[in-house]
Amino acid sequence: QVQLVESGGDLVQAGGSLRLSCAASGIIFRLYTMGWYRQAPGKQRESVAAISRGGSTNYADFAKGRFTISRDNTKRTVYLQMNSLKPEDTAVYYCTTQIGSNDYWGQGTQVTVSS
């Protein structure tokens, strides 16, 4: 059974930093691309960043230069380091992976950035 469990969300002031973690189980973690998405109230879920099994990364434009995605295959965990946070980064952040035709999601972790 695939499980993705996010943690690290918090209330932070604008300009601050947070590191989100997503621990995976039930999969051979090192084989899969992992991604982070977010969903703000009243908005569609959007991609934030992804990291391939080889370590290649890509970012949404809003994340470039501020967010860093990384992975630790020994811990089966993917991270999202977020710096210079803005109020518009307030959202629920989700970890995701795709295995075959199936998408798997965590329960999300709330990030709130106050101005």
N, C-alpha and C positions, 0 to 999 in steps of 0.2 A: 504494500500500500504506500503510495507516494504521499509524503507529507512535507510541506514547506511552512516553516514557522518564523515569522518576522519578529524582530524586537528592536528597541532603540529609539522609537518615536518618543517625542517629548514636546513640551512647550519651551520655545527658545525666543530670545529677542532677535530682531533683525540684525544681520551682521554676524550672528553666531554660527556655530557649527554643530552638526550631529553626525554620528555614524550609525547607520542601520545595518542590521545583520539578518541573514536568512539562513537558517539551518535546515538542511535537506535530509530526508531519510527515505528509505524504500527505493532508492535509485542508485545506479553506479554514477555518482555525482560527476566524476571527472570526464565523463563521456558527453555531457550535455551543455549546450549554451544556456546561460542563466540571464534573466532579465529583471529589471525593476520598472514598474509602471506606477502611476499615481492617478488619483481621482479626487478632484476638488468638488465641493458641494455645488450641485447644479451643472456640473460639467462632465464631459465624457472622459473615460479612462484614457490616459495617454502614456506613450512610452517615454521612459526617462533615459535608460542606458541598458546595454547588454554586453555580455562578455562570453566569448566562445570558449570551447574546451581548450583551445590553444592559447587563450589569453588575449586574443584580439578584442578590442573594445569599440563600441560606437555610442554616441550620445545624441540626445535631442539638442537642438540649438540652445535652448534655455539652460541646459546643463553644462555645456562646454565651458571649460575654464573654472567652473565652480564645484562640480561633482566629479567624483572618481569611483568607478566600479572596480572591484577586485575580487579575487576568489582564493580560497585556501582549500585545495582538494583533500588535504589530510584531515581537515575538520569538516569537510562537506558543507562549507559555508561560503556564501557570497555576501559581500559588503557594499555599502554605498556611503562613501564619505561625502558629506555635503557641507560646503563652506560658503561664507558670505550669503547666508540665507536671507530671503526676502519674504514679505508677507504673502506674496503670490505663490510661494512654494507650499503654503498651507494645503494639506491634502492627506488622504490616506494613501500610504505607499505599500505596494504589493510586490511580492517576489513571484516570479513565474518561470516555468520551463515547459518545453514542448517535447513530448516523447511520441514518436510516430505521428498519428493524427490527433493525439490528445494533448490539450493544454491543461496544465496544473497551476493552481494559484494558492498562495497562502491566505491567511485571514486578514492580513493588512496590519499596519501600524500607523497610528495617527501622528502626524507632524503638524504642529501649529507654530507659526512664526508671528510674533507680535511686533507691531510697529512702534 
